[in-house]
Amino acid sequence: DEFGSQALPGLEAVRPESVLTPSEVFASLKAEGYNVTYVRLPVTPERSFPPEHFDAIFKGVADSHDATHIVFNCQLGIGRSTTGMAIAYLSKLNLHRSAQSQLLHAPTRGLLGSTSGNMRQGDYPPVLSLLRIVENSNIVKQEVDDVIHQCAALQDLREVIYQMKMKYERSREHEGQDYRRRFLSYLERYFRLIAFAAFLHDPVARAAEHTFRDWTQSRREITTIFDEFAAAAPDT
């Protein structure tokens, strides 16, 4: 690279008993007196989180003290970690509405006045359709976009969606299927974040103590919106 450094492979001898799973690492920390809790949520790379994972993260945030540090890590610490952070941020924001005013004044990225700019802001057909059927749609989308910006140190979800869309549209046939899958998967992450924020703003659902999974199952039209868009997207 520009600094003249290299990555060189190497081997290091290890003892079988020194190799630990993440749950074993956290168990050893707890045994040493550290107040830590380990939760594993299996998510396939470049796939959306299922509703029950949103509920698990929300519960973890709700059950924790305000000063609790919540750490997310996936294999690379980029995409899934960033999405998990966004879910936790939305959860905490809506558990403590007083913090909302500070967040909503944070700058957001995105270009106005052009088709590509609108896409960079996440204005895709399924997202716009979703916003038409949920309450407080402008606040909900602004909240999600601000949270994504706050968590974008390693990955800006809206920008990744746009880049995957451009690659998908310009790709050759043998590459098109992969870019199509990745574009739809990242877009579904964004779509579900907006749906989750809409759920958090639904006073009826919250008063009834519904989970996000319950809410999405009771509103089949939300799932249908994205499924129909994905089915209609051409292969190449």
Summary of the structure (lengths in Angstrom):
residues: 236
radius of gyration: 19.9
end to end distance: 34.7
largest distance: 60.3
contacts: 609
relative contact order: 0.12
helix: 62%
strand: 0%
